[in-house]
Amino acid sequence: MNLKDKASKMAAIYKENKKVQAVLLAGSVSRGWEDKHSDIELNIFWSEPPTDDDRMFPIREVDGSIIEFHPFEEEEWAESYLTPQNVKFEISSFLTTTANTWIKEVVKEFEVDYGKQCMASSLFYGVSLYGDRVISEMKKEVEVYPDQLAQNMIKENLALWSRWNNRYALLDRNEWIMLYDLMVGVQKKLLGTLFGMNKLYIHHPSFKWMHKYSEIFTIKPVYLDERLSSILIQNVHESIKELELLIREVFNLVEKHYPDLPFLPGYKEKMSFVRPENKG
């Protein structure tokens, strides 16, 4: 039995609870990206807050072993468990009203919040396992990625200069932890910019599935995946040069596809500054 079949069987248990309005298969399995390490991610949409017993019932039904069981926080109930067949389930539960509010904030109010975009992305790619009408209505809301959201994502992520201007000082000082943290942060910012330009909701707040992005981006620098990987594993001096080149290419793509963004000249001017050496 494949992971989608296992997800369907689990959804059948969740839908026994009358508070459950819909079950969505999300994550790598819904996208066809699963591998031998993949778990099954289910989003459960509730008409009213689930009790701990509501959440525990499906786990007991399959004789599951709890890995984590979190209290309600940031508008979500989350737990993970392992079945006797060694299949891991990751469950994210939301009120249906919360999901609809988040969708509105992303597609109508153009919020760049990554957690809310992940909800939109899960719905866009996800597979309905129960509550087709509820899921279908939410899917319709996220079908079209707003152009204003794309512009907001570019504005938010292309502002790279905060610490990037210090890169050579960090390199000279052998501040490896700070430098690599900075380099990874810049890569995330570039990916956020590319998600906006490609009008794709953020898939994961930490940019999981990075090797798939070259497949789904139509607007991108050449050899994007290979270059992102090489920046993290090659000589650090070469990595900085490669990242500088990648930044320029992303700027050029923004100027090509969004030439009228009013903040671009100011961004380019600030990006040209590098922390000077003290020659005294």
Secondary structure, DSSP 4 states (H G I P E B T S, - for coil): --HHHHHHHHHHHHTTSTTEEEEEEEHHHHHT---TT--EEEEEEESSPPPHHHHHHHHHHTT-EEEEEPPSBTTBEEEEEE-TTS-EEEEEEEEHHHHHHHHHHHHTS----HHHHHHHHHHHH-EEEE-HHHHHHHHHHTSS--HHHHHHHHHHHS--HHHHTTHHHHHHTT-HHHHHHHHHHHHHHHHHHHHHHTT---S-TT---GGGHHHH-SS--TTHHHHHHHHHHS-HHHHHHHHHHHHHHHHHHHHHH-TT-TTHHHHHHHHT--PPP---
